Amino acid sequence: MVLDVNWTIKWLTLCAQAMAENRVYLIELDRPIGDSDHGENMDRGFQAVLEKLAETPPETPGAALKLAAMALMSKVGGAAGPLYGTAFLRASAAVGDAAEVGPEAWARVVAAARDGIVARGKAGSGDKTMVDAWTPAAGAAQAAASHGAGNVLEVLVAAAEAAEAGAIATDPLIARKGRASYLGERSAGHRDPGAASSALILRAAVEAAA
């Protein structure tokens, strides 16, 4: 299996589809602890990604990820725009000019995206943010790649499943960063919308390769 520019474009296209399909779900998650706009913002942002892909078809996975970063930074409102934009920009740098993304490279992509989010948002594990999805995803991807997973799909699946579990694990947490932190203990019992959208993005990567 080859993760080339065509896979990357398909991944971003499926991200846009996932955000459109889950727009209301993400809005409902954001309503009790945020501004109720995460679903709308993510949907708008990834529609902008699709427009940019159509305008200037990229030639490498890294170019596609950089294009996505620029579109998300310019179109996604609130904190999510800079965070996701930085994530995709760091991911693009991790890929570089390579024509294909293998198991080890995908692990580096997920780790780079996580590191970008941490650097931009100053949040850590347990703060009830999207970091709680990306950190376990990065660890799972690295573990799968290090253990000799010959099929890159195995690494993609490991990252996606860890992100999904990480998003669910934010339910009981008390937010320590972002708007939700203003609620204190009242933020417990609600899933972090950024962690949920992160899980959707990493699941879309699996679907693009399946």
FIVEX-208737 format. One record per residue: residue in one letter; x, y, z of N, C-alpha, C in turn. Coordinates in steps of 0.05 Angstrom, whole numbers, plus 32768, in hexadecimal, padded with zeros to 4 digits. Each point is the difference from the previous one (the first is absolute). Layout:
+-----+--------+---------+------+---------+----------+-------+--------+---------+------+
: res : n.east : n.north : n.up : ca.east : ca.north : ca.up : c.east : c.north : c.up :
+-----+--------+---------+------+---------+----------+-------+--------+---------+------+
:   A :      X :       Y :    Z :       X :        Y :     Z :      X :       Y :    Z :
...
+-----+--------+---------+------+---------+----------+-------+--------+---------+------+
This chain:
+-----+--------+---------+------+---------+----------+-------+--------+---------+------+
: res : n.east : n.north : n.up : ca.east : ca.north : ca.up : c.east : c.north : c.up :
+-----+--------+---------+------+---------+----------+-------+--------+---------+------+
:   M :   8011 :    7FE8 : 8000 :    7FEF :     8018 :  8000 :   8012 :    8019 : 8000 :
:   V :   7FF9 :    8013 : 7FEF :    800F :     8018 :  7FFE :   7FF0 :    8019 : 8008 :
:   L :   800B :    800F : 8013 :    7FF3 :     8019 :  8007 :   800E :    8016 : 7FF1 :
:   D :   7FF5 :    8007 : 7FE9 :    800C :     8014 :  7FEF :   7FEE :    8019 : 8000 :
:   V :   8004 :    8011 : 7FED :    7FF0 :     8019 :  7FFF :   7FE3 :    7FFA : 7FFB :
:   N :   7FFA :    7FEB : 7FF0 :    7FE4 :     7FFA :  7FFB :   7FF2 :    7FF7 : 801A :
:   W :   800E :    7FF0 : 8010 :    7FF5 :     7FF9 :  801A :   7FFC :    8018 : 8012 :
:   T :   8013 :    8013 : 7FFF :    7FFF :     8018 :  8011 :   7FE7 :    8011 : 7FF8 :
:   I :   7FFC :    8002 : 7FE7 :    7FE9 :     8010 :  7FF6 :   7FE6 :    7FF2 : 8008 :
:   K :   8000 :    7FE5 : 7FFE :    7FE8 :     7FF1 :  8008 :   7FFB :    8003 : 801E :
:   W :   8016 :    7FFF : 8010 :    7FFE :     8004 :  801C :   7FF3 :    801B : 8007 :
:   L :   800A :    8015 : 7FF4 :    7FF6 :     801B :  8005 :   7FE3 :    8002 : 7FF7 :
:   T :   7FF9 :    7FF3 : 7FEA :    7FE5 :     8000 :  7FF6 :   7FED :    7FF2 : 8014 :
:   L :   8009 :    7FE9 : 800B :    7FF0 :     7FF2 :  8013 :   7FFE :    800F : 801B :
:   C :   8015 :    8010 : 8006 :    7FFF :     8011 :  8018 :   7FE9 :    8014 : 7FFC :
:   A :   7FFF :    800C : 7FE8 :    7FEA :     8013 :  7FFB :   7FE5 :    7FF3 : 8001 :
:   Q :   7FFE :    7FE8 : 7FF6 :    7FE7 :     7FF1 :  8001 :   7FF8 :    7FFA : 801D :
:   A :   8014 :    7FF8 : 8010 :    7FFB :     7FFA :  801C :   7FF7 :    8019 : 8010 :
:   M :   800C :    8017 : 7FFA :    7FF8 :     8018 :  800E :   7FE4 :    8009 : 7FF8 :
:   A :   7FF9 :    7FFC : 7FE7 :    7FE5 :     8007 :  7FF7 :   7FEC :    7FEE : 800D :
:   E :   8006 :    7FE6 : 8000 :    7FED :     7FED :  800C :   7FFD :    8002 : 801E :
:   N :   8015 :    8009 : 800D :    8001 :     8002 :  801D :   7FFE :    801D : 800A :
:   R :   7FF8 :    8012 : 7FEF :    7FFF :     801C :  8007 :   7FEE :    8005 : 8019 :
:   V :   7FE8 :    7FF5 : 7FFF :    7FEE :     8003 :  8016 :   800A :    7FF3 : 8019 :
:   Y :   800B :    7FE8 : 7FFD :    800B :     7FF1 :  8017 :   8016 :    8011 : 800E :
:   L :   8012 :    800C : 7FF1 :    8015 :     8010 :  800C :   7FF5 :    801A : 800C :
:   I :   7FEB :    800A : 7FF4 :    7FF3 :     8018 :  800C :   7FF4 :    7FF9 : 801B :
:   E :   7FF3 :    7FE9 : 8001 :    7FF3 :     7FF7 :  8019 :   8015 :    7FFB : 8016 :
:   L :   8017 :    7FF5 : 7FF8 :    8015 :     7FFC :  8014 :   800B :    801B : 800A :
:   D :   8001 :    8013 : 7FEE :    800C :     801A :  8007 :   7FED :    8012 : 8010 :
:   R :   7FE6 :    7FFA : 7FFE :    7FED :     8013 :  800C :   8003 :    8002 : 801F :
:   P :   8003 :    7FEA : 800F :    8001 :     8004 :  801D :   801B :    800A : 800A :
:   I :   8015 :    7FFE : 7FF1 :    801A :     8008 :  800B :   800F :    8013 : 7FEE :
:   G :   7FF4 :    8009 : 7FEA :    800F :     8012 :  7FED :   7FED :    8015 : 7FF5 :
:   D :   8005 :    8006 : 7FE7 :    7FF1 :     8015 :  7FF2 :   7FEB :    7FF5 : 7FEC :
:   S :   7FFC :    7FE6 : 8000 :    7FED :     7FF3 :  7FEF :   8006 :    8003 : 7FE2 :
:   D :   8019 :    8006 : 7FFA :    8007 :     8005 :  7FE4 :   8015 :    7FED : 7FF4 :
:   H :   8008 :    7FEC : 800F :    8016 :     7FEF :  7FF7 :   7FF8 :    7FF0 : 7FE7 :
:   G :   7FE8 :    7FF6 : 7FFF :    7FF7 :     7FF1 :  7FE8 :   7FFE :    8012 : 7FE8 :
:   E :   7FF5 :    8017 : 8003 :    7FFE :     8013 :  7FEA :   801B :    8009 : 7FF6 :
:   N :   8012 :    8005 : 8013 :    801B :     8009 :  7FF8 :   800F :    7FEA : 7FF1 :
:   M :   7FFF :    7FE7 : 800A :    800E :     7FEA :  7FF3 :   7FF5 :    7FFA : 7FE5 :
:   D :   7FE6 :    8001 : 7FFD :    7FF3 :     7FFB :  7FE6 :   8009 :    8016 : 7FED :
:   R :   7FFF :    8018 : 8008 :    8008 :     8016 :  7FEE :   801E :    7FFE : 7FF9 :
:   G :   8010 :    7FF9 : 8013 :    801D :     7FFE :  7FFB :   8007 :    7FEB : 7FEC :
:   F :   7FF4 :    7FE9 : 8003 :    8007 :     7FEA :  7FED :   7FF3 :    8004 : 7FE5 :
:   Q :   7FEA :    800E : 7FFE :    7FF6 :     8007 :  7FE6 :   8013 :    8013 : 7FF2 :
:   A :   800D :    8011 : 800F :    8015 :     8012 :  7FF5 :   8018 :    7FF0 : 7FF7 :
:   V :   8006 :    7FEA : 800E :    8016 :     7FEF :  7FF8 :   7FFA :    7FF3 : 7FE5 :
:   L :   7FE7 :    7FF7 : 7FFC :    7FF8 :     7FF4 :  7FE7 :   8002 :    8014 : 7FE9 :
:   E :   7FF9 :    8019 : 8005 :    8001 :     8015 :  7FEC :   801D :    8004 : 7FF8 :
:   K :   8012 :    8001 : 8013 :    801C :     8005 :  7FFA :   800D :    7FE8 : 7FF1 :
:   L :   7FF7 :    7FE8 : 8007 :    800A :     7FE8 :  7FF2 :   7FF8 :    8001 : 7FE2 :
:   A :   7FE8 :    800A : 7FFB :    7FF6 :     8001 :  7FE5 :   800E :    8017 : 7FF0 :
:   E :   8006 :    8015 : 800E :    800D :     8017 :  7FF3 :   801D :    7FFA : 7FF9 :
:   T :   800F :    7FF4 : 8012 :    801C :     7FFA :  7FFD :   8006 :    7FE4 : 8008 :
:   P :   7FFC :    7FEC : 7FEE :    8005 :     7FE4 :  8007 :   801D :    7FFC : 8009 :
:   P :   8004 :    7FF6 : 8018 :    801B :     7FFC :  800A :   800D :    7FE8 : 7FF3 :
:   E :   801B :    7FFF : 8000 :    800F :     7FEB :  7FF3 :   800C :    7FEC : 8014 :
:   T :   8000 :    8007 : 801A :    800B :     7FEE :  8014 :   7FEE :    8000 : 8019 :
:   P :   8002 :    7FEC : 8011 :    7FF1 :     8000 :  8019 :   8006 :    8019 : 8011 :
:   G :   8019 :    8008 : 8002 :    8007 :     8017 :  800F :   7FF4 :    8019 : 7FF6 :
:   A :   7FFF :    8003 : 7FE6 :    7FF4 :     8018 :  7FF4 :   7FE2 :    8001 : 8006 :
:   A :   7FF3 :    7FE9 : 7FFF :    7FE3 :     7FFE :  8006 :   7FFB :    8008 : 801D :
:   L :   8011 :    7FF6 : 8012 :    7FFC :     8007 :  801D :   8005 :    801D : 8005 :
:   K :   8014 :    800C : 7FF3 :    8005 :     801C :  8003 :   7FE9 :    8011 : 7FF6 :
:   L :   7FF5 :    7FF8 : 7FE9 :    7FE8 :     800E :  7FF5 :   7FE9 :    7FFF : 8014 :
:   A :   7FFC :    7FE8 : 800C :    7FEB :     7FFD :  8014 :   8005 :    8012 : 8018 :
:   A :   8019 :    8002 : 8008 :    8007 :     8011 :  8017 :   7FF8 :    801D : 7FFB :
:   M :   8007 :    800A : 7FE9 :    7FFB :     801C :  7FF9 :   7FE2 :    8005 : 7FFF :
:   A :   7FF1 :    7FEE : 7FF4 :    7FE3 :     8003 :  7FFE :   7FF3 :    8000 : 801C :
:   L :   8009 :    7FEE : 8011 :    7FF4 :     7FFE :  801B :   8006 :    8018 : 8011 :
:   M :   8019 :    800A : 7FFD :    8007 :     8018 :  800F :   7FEF :    8019 : 7FF8 :
:   S :   7FFA :    8001 : 7FE7 :    7FF1 :     8017 :  7FF6 :   7FE2 :    7FFE : 8003 :
:   K :   7FF5 :    7FE8 : 8002 :    7FE3 :     7FFD :  8000 :   7FF4 :    7FF6 : 801A :
:   V :   800F :    7FF2 : 8011 :    7FF5 :     7FF5 :  8018 :   8002 :    8015 : 8016 :
:   G :   7FE9 :    8006 : 800C :    8000 :     8014 :  8015 :   8008 :    7FF5 : 801B :
:   G :   8002 :    8012 : 8014 :    8007 :     7FF8 :  801B :   801C :    7FF5 : 8002 :
:   A :   8004 :    7FF0 : 8015 :    801A :     7FF4 :  8005 :   8007 :    7FEA : 7FED :
:   A :   7FEB :    7FF3 : 7FF5 :    8005 :     7FE8 :  7FEF :   8010 :    8006 : 7FE7 :
:   G :   7FFB :    8018 : 7FF4 :    800E :     8007 :  7FE7 :   801F :    8000 : 8003 :
:   P :   800A :    800F : 8013 :    801D :     8000 :  8004 :   800B :    7FE5 : 8009 :
:   L :   7FF0 :    7FF1 : 8011 :    800A :     7FE6 :  8009 :   8001 :    7FEC : 7FEA :
:   Y :   7FEB :    7FFD : 7FF1 :    8000 :     7FED :  7FEA :   8012 :    8009 : 7FE9 :
:   G :   8001 :    801A : 7FFC :    8013 :     800A :  7FEB :   801C :    7FF9 : 8007 :
:   T :   8008 :    8004 : 8019 :    801B :     7FFA :  8009 :   8005 :    7FE2 : 7FFE :
:   A :   7FEC :    7FF0 : 8008 :    8002 :     7FE3 :  7FFE :   8006 :    7FF6 : 7FE4 :
:   F :   7FF1 :    800A : 7FED :    8005 :     7FF8 :  7FE4 :   8019 :    800B : 7FF5 :
:   L :   8008 :    8018 : 8009 :    8019 :     800B :  7FF7 :   8018 :    7FF0 : 800A :
:   R :   7FFF :    7FF8 : 8019 :    8016 :     7FEF :  800B :   8000 :    7FE5 : 7FF2 :
:   A :   7FE8 :    7FF5 : 7FFB :    7FFE :     7FE7 :  7FF1 :   800C :    8002 : 7FE5 :
:   S :   7FFC :    8016 : 7FF2 :    800B :     8004 :  7FE6 :   801F :    8001 : 8002 :
:   A :   800A :    800D : 8014 :    801D :     8001 :  8003 :   800C :    7FE4 : 8006 :
:   A :   7FF1 :    7FF0 : 800F :    8009 :     7FE5 :  8006 :   8002 :    7FEF : 7FE7 :
:   V :   7FEE :    8004 : 7FED :    8000 :     7FF1 :  7FE7 :   8016 :    800A : 7FED :
:   G :   8003 :    801A : 8000 :    8013 :     800C :  7FEE :   7FF8 :    7FFD : 7FE3 :
:   D :   8013 :    7FFB : 7FEF :    7FFB :     7FFD :  7FE3 :   7FFB :    7FE3 : 7FF8 :
:   A :   7FFE :    7FEE : 8013 :    7FFD :     7FE3 :  7FF9 :   7FE7 :    7FFC : 7FF0 :
:   A :   8002 :    7FED : 7FEE :    7FE9 :     7FF9 :  7FEF :   7FEC :    7FED : 800D :
:   E :   800A :    7FF2 : 8015 :    7FEF :     7FEC :  800D :   8004 :    8002 : 801E :
:   V :   7FEC :    7FF7 : 800F :    8001 :     7FFF :  801D :   7FFE :    7FE3 : 8009 :
:   G :   8015 :    7FF6 : 800D :    8000 :     7FE5 :  800A :   7FF8 :    7FFF : 801D :
:   P :   8002 :    7FE8 : 800D :    7FF8 :     7FFD :  801C :   800F :    8012 : 8013 :
:   E :   801A :    8001 : 7FFE :    8010 :     8011 :  8012 :   7FFB :    801D : 7FFA :
:   A :   7FFC :    8007 : 7FE7 :    7FFB :     801C :  7FF9 :   7FE5 :    8009 : 800B :
:   W :   7FEC :    7FEE : 7FFF :    7FE6 :     8007 :  800A :   8001 :    8005 : 801E :
:   A :   8010 :    7FEF : 800E :    8003 :     8004 :  801D :   800D :    801C : 8005 :
:   R :   8013 :    8008 : 7FEF :    800C :     801A :  8003 :   7FEC :    8017 : 7FFA :
:   V :   7FEE :    7FFB : 7FED :    7FEC :     8014 :  7FF9 :   7FED :    8005 : 8018 :
:   V :   7FF7 :    7FEA : 800C :    7FED :     8003 :  8017 :   800E :    800E : 8017 :
:   A :   8019 :    7FF8 : 8005 :    800F :     800C :  8016 :   8005 :    801E : 7FFB :
:   A :   8007 :    8006 : 7FE7 :    8005 :     801C :  7FF9 :   7FE7 :    8011 : 8003 :
:   A :   7FE9 :    7FF5 : 7FF7 :    7FE7 :     800F :  8003 :   7FFA :    8005 : 801D :
:   R :   8003 :    7FEB : 8011 :    7FFC :     8003 :  801D :   8012 :    8015 : 800C :
:   D :   801A :    7FFF : 7FF8 :    8013 :     8014 :  800B :   7FF9 :    801C : 7FF8 :
:   G :   7FF5 :    8003 : 7FE7 :    7FF7 :     801B :  7FF8 :   7FE9 :    800A : 8010 :
:   I :   7FEE :    7FEF : 8006 :    7FE8 :     8007 :  8010 :   8009 :    8008 : 801C :
:   V :   8013 :    7FF0 : 800C :    8009 :     8006 :  801B :   800F :    801B : 8000 :
:   A :   8011 :    8004 : 7FEC :    8010 :     8019 :  7FFF :   7FED :    8018 : 7FFD :
:   R :   7FEB :    7FFD : 7FF1 :    7FEF :     8017 :  7FFB :   7FEC :    8005 : 8017 :
:   G :   7FF5 :    7FEA : 800B :    7FEC :     8003 :  8014 :   8009 :    7FFE : 801D :
:   K :   8019 :    7FF7 : 8003 :    800C :     7FFE :  801B :   7FF0 :    7FED : 8012 :
:   A :   7FF3 :    7FEC : 7FF5 :    7FF0 :     7FED :  800F :   800F :    7FE5 : 8001 :
:   G :   7FFA :    7FF0 : 8015 :    800D :     7FE6 :  8002 :   7FEA :    7FEB : 8004 :
:   S :   8009 :    7FE7 : 8003 :    7FEE :     7FEA :  8004 :   7FF0 :    8005 : 801A :
:   G :   7FE6 :    7FFA : 7FFF :    7FF0 :     8003 :  8018 :   7FF3 :    801C : 8003 :
:   D :   8007 :    8012 : 7FED :    7FF4 :     801B :  8002 :   7FE5 :    8002 : 7FF3 :
:   K :   7FF6 :    7FEA : 7FF5 :    7FE6 :     7FFF :  7FF2 :   8000 :    8012 : 7FE7 :
:   T :   8013 :    7FF9 : 7FEE :    8002 :     800E :  7FE6 :   8005 :    7FEB : 7FEB :
:   M :   8004 :    8009 : 7FE8 :    8006 :     7FEE :  7FEA :   801B :    7FF1 : 8004 :
:   V :   8011 :    800A : 8011 :    8019 :     7FF2 :  8007 :   7FFA :    7FE5 : 800B :
:   D :   7FE9 :    7FFD : 800E :    7FF9 :     7FE6 :  800C :   7FF9 :    7FEB : 7FEB :
:   A :   7FFB :    8009 : 7FE7 :    7FFD :     7FED :  7FEA :   801A :    7FFB : 7FF1 :
:   W :   800F :    8016 : 7FFC :    8018 :     7FFE :  7FEF :   8017 :    7FF2 : 800F :
:   T :   8003 :    8004 : 801A :    8016 :     7FF4 :  800E :   7FFE :    7FE1 : 8000 :
:   P :   7FEA :    7FF4 : 8008 :    7FFE :     7FE3 :  7FFD :   8002 :    7FF6 : 7FE4 :
:   A :   7FF7 :    8010 : 7FED :    8002 :     7FF9 :  7FE3 :   801D :    7FFF : 7FF8 :
:   A :   8010 :    8013 : 8009 :    801C :     8001 :  7FF9 :   800F :    7FE8 : 800C :
:   G :   7FF9 :    7FFA : 8019 :    800D :     7FEA :  800E :   7FF9 :    7FE5 : 7FF3 :
:   A :   7FE7 :    7FFD : 7FF8 :    7FF7 :     7FE7 :  7FF4 :   800C :    7FFD : 7FE4 :
:   A :   8002 :    8015 : 7FF1 :    800C :     7FFF :  7FE5 :   801D :    7FF9 : 8002 :
:   Q :   800E :    800C : 8013 :    801D :     7FFA :  8003 :   8004 :    7FE3 : 8009 :
:   A :   7FEF :    7FF7 : 8013 :    8003 :     7FE4 :  8009 :   7FFB :    7FED : 7FE9 :
:   A :   7FEB :    8005 : 7FF0 :    7FFA :     7FEE :  7FEA :   8017 :    7FFF : 7FEB :
:   A :   800B :    8018 : 7FFB :    8015 :     8001 :  7FEC :   801A :    7FF3 : 800B :
:   S :   8005 :    8004 : 801A :    8018 :     7FF6 :  800C :   8000 :    7FE1 : 8002 :
:   H :   7FE8 :    7FF6 : 8003 :    7FFD :     7FE3 :  8003 :   7FFF :    7FF1 : 7FE5 :
:   G :   8008 :    800E : 7FEB :    8003 :     7FF4 :  7FE7 :   7FE6 :    7FFC : 7FF0 :
:   A :   7FEC :    8011 : 8004 :    7FE8 :     7FFE :  7FF1 :   8007 :    8004 : 7FE2 :
:   G :   7FFE :    7FEB : 7FF1 :    8008 :     8002 :  7FE4 :   7FEC :    800F : 7FEF :
:   N :   7FE7 :    8001 : 8009 :    7FEB :     800D :  7FF1 :   7FFA :    801A : 800D :
:   V :   8002 :    8016 : 7FF0 :    7FFC :     801A :  800B :   7FE3 :    8003 : 800B :
:   L :   7FEE :    7FF0 : 7FF5 :    7FE4 :     8001 :  8009 :   7FFE :    7FFA : 801E :
:   E :   8011 :    7FED : 8009 :    8001 :     7FF9 :  801D :   8007 :    8018 : 8011 :
:   V :   8012 :    8011 : 7FF6 :    8009 :     8017 :  800F :   7FEA :    8016 : 8000 :
:   L :   7FF3 :    8002 : 7FE9 :    7FE9 :     8013 :  7FFD :   7FEA :    7FF8 : 8014 :
:   V :   7FF9 :    7FE7 : 8000 :    7FEB :     7FF6 :  8012 :   8007 :    8004 : 801D :
:   A :   8019 :    7FFA : 8007 :    8009 :     8003 :  801C :   7FFC :    801D : 8009 :
:   A :   8008 :    8013 : 7FEF :    7FFE :     801C :  8007 :   7FE2 :    8008 : 8003 :
:   A :   7FF0 :    7FF7 : 7FED :    7FE4 :     8008 :  8000 :   7FF1 :    7FF5 : 8019 :
:   E :   8005 :    7FE7 : 8006 :    7FF3 :     7FF3 :  8017 :   8009 :    800E : 801A :
:   A :   801A :    8006 : 8002 :    8009 :     800E :  8018 :   7FF4 :    801C : 8003 :
:   A :   7FFD :    800E : 7FE9 :    7FF4 :     801A :  8001 :   7FE3 :    7FFF : 8009 :
:   E :   7FF2 :    7FEC : 7FF6 :    7FE3 :     7FFC :  8007 :   7FFD :    7FFA : 801E :
:   A :   8012 :    7FEF : 800A :    7FFF :     7FFA :  801C :   8008 :    8018 : 8011 :
:   G :   8013 :    8010 : 7FF6 :    8009 :     8018 :  800E :   7FEA :    8014 : 8001 :
:   A :   7FF0 :    8003 : 7FEA :    7FEA :     8013 :  8000 :   7FEB :    7FF8 : 8015 :
:   I :   7FF9 :    7FE6 : 8001 :    7FED :     7FF7 :  8013 :   8009 :    8005 : 801D :
:   A :   801B :    7FFC : 8004 :    800B :     8004 :  801A :   8000 :    801C : 800A :
:   T :   7FF9 :    8013 : 7FEF :    7FFE :     801C :  8009 :   7FE5 :    8005 : 800F :
:   D :   7FED :    7FEE : 7FFD :    7FE6 :     8004 :  800C :   8001 :    8008 : 801E :
:   P :   800E :    7FF1 : 8011 :    8000 :     8006 :  801C :   8014 :    8016 : 8009 :
:   L :   8011 :    8009 : 7FED :    8015 :     8012 :  8008 :   7FF5 :    801C : 8006 :
:   I :   800E :    800E : 8011 :    7FFB :     801C :  8005 :   8013 :    8011 : 7FEF :
:   A :   7FF5 :    8011 : 7FF0 :    8010 :     800F :  7FED :   8013 :    8013 : 800E :
:   R :   8019 :    8000 : 7FF7 :    8014 :     8012 :  800B :   800B :    8014 : 7FEC :
:   K :   7FF6 :    7FFE : 7FE7 :    8008 :     8013 :  7FEB :   7FE8 :    8008 : 7FF0 :
:   G :   8002 :    8016 : 7FF3 :    7FEB :     8009 :  7FEE :   7FE7 :    800A : 800E :
:   R :   7FEC :    8006 : 7FF0 :    7FE7 :     800C :  800A :   7FF3 :    7FED : 8015 :
:   A :   8002 :    7FE6 : 7FFB :    7FF3 :     7FED :  8012 :   800B :    8002 : 801D :
:   S :   8019 :    8009 : 8002 :    800D :     8002 :  801B :   7FF2 :    8014 : 8012 :
:   Y :   7FF1 :    8013 : 7FF4 :    7FF2 :     8014 :  8010 :   7FE9 :    7FF3 : 800F :
:   L :   7FF7 :    7FE9 : 7FF7 :    7FEA :     7FF2 :  800E :   8009 :    7FF0 : 8018 :
:   G :   801A :    7FFB : 8002 :    800A :     7FF1 :  8017 :   7FF4 :    7FE4 : 8000 :
:   E :   7FF6 :    7FF7 : 8017 :    7FF6 :     7FE5 :  8003 :   7FE8 :    7FFB : 7FEF :
:   R :   7FF2 :    8015 : 7FF7 :    7FE8 :     7FFC :  7FEF :   8008 :    7FF6 : 7FE4 :
:   S :   801A :    8002 : 7FF9 :    8008 :     7FF6 :  7FE6 :   8001 :    7FE1 : 8000 :
:   A :   8001 :    7FF4 : 8017 :    8001 :     7FE2 :  8001 :   7FE5 :    7FF5 : 7FF6 :
:   G :   8002 :    7FEA : 7FF3 :    7FE7 :     7FF3 :  7FF5 :   7FFA :    8007 : 7FE4 :
:   H :   8012 :    8010 : 7FF3 :    7FFC :     8008 :  7FE4 :   8019 :    7FF9 : 7FF0 :
:   R :   7FFD :    7FF5 : 7FE9 :    8016 :     7FF9 :  7FEE :   800C :    8019 : 7FF4 :
:   D :   801A :    8001 : 7FFE :    800D :     8017 :  7FF4 :   7FFB :    8000 : 7FE2 :
:   P :   7FF5 :    8015 : 7FF4 :    7FFA :     7FFF :  7FE3 :   8018 :    7FFF : 7FEF :
:   G :   8016 :    800D : 8008 :    8019 :     7FFF :  7FF1 :   800C :    7FE4 : 7FFF :
:   A :   7FFE :    7FF1 : 8016 :    8009 :     7FE4 :  8000 :   7FEE :    7FF0 : 7FEE :
:   A :   7FE6 :    8006 : 8000 :    7FEE :     7FF1 :  7FEF :   8006 :    8005 : 7FE2 :
:   S :   8004 :    8019 : 7FF9 :    8006 :     8005 :  7FE3 :   801B :    7FF5 : 7FF9 :
:   S :   8013 :    7FFF : 8012 :    801A :     7FF4 :  7FFB :   7FFD :    7FE2 : 7FFA :
:   A :   7FEF :    7FF3 : 800F :    7FFC :     7FE4 :  7FFB :   7FF3 :    7FFB : 7FE5 :
:   L :   7FEF :    8012 : 7FF8 :    7FF4 :     7FFE :  7FE5 :   8015 :    8003 : 7FEA :
:   I :   8012 :    8012 : 8004 :    8016 :     8005 :  7FEC :   8011 :    7FE7 : 7FFE :
:   L :   8008 :    7FF4 : 8016 :    8011 :     7FE8 :  7FFF :   7FF1 :    7FE8 : 7FF6 :
:   R :   7FE6 :    7FFE : 8005 :    7FF1 :     7FEA :  7FF5 :   7FFD :    8003 : 7FE1 :
:   A :   7FFE :    8019 : 7FF7 :    7FFE :     8005 :  7FE3 :   8019 :    7FF7 : 7FF2 :
:   A :   8017 :    8001 : 800E :    8019 :     7FF7 :  7FF4 :   8000 :    7FE2 : 7FFB :
:   V :   7FF3 :    7FF1 : 8012 :    7FFD :     7FE3 :  7FFD :   7FED :    7FFB : 7FE8 :
:   E :   7FEA :    800E : 7FFF :    7FED :     7FFB :  7FEB :   800B :    8007 : 7FE5 :
:   A :   8012 :    8013 : 7FFE :    800C :     8007 :  7FE7 :   8013 :    7FEA : 7FF6 :
:   A :   800B :    7FF1 : 8013 :    8012 :     7FEA :  7FF8 :   7FF3 :    7FE5 : 7FFD :
:   A :   7FE8 :    7FFD : 800C :    7FF3 :     7FE6 :  8000 :   7FF8 :    7FF7 : 7FE4 :
+-----+--------+---------+------+---------+----------+-------+--------+---------+------+
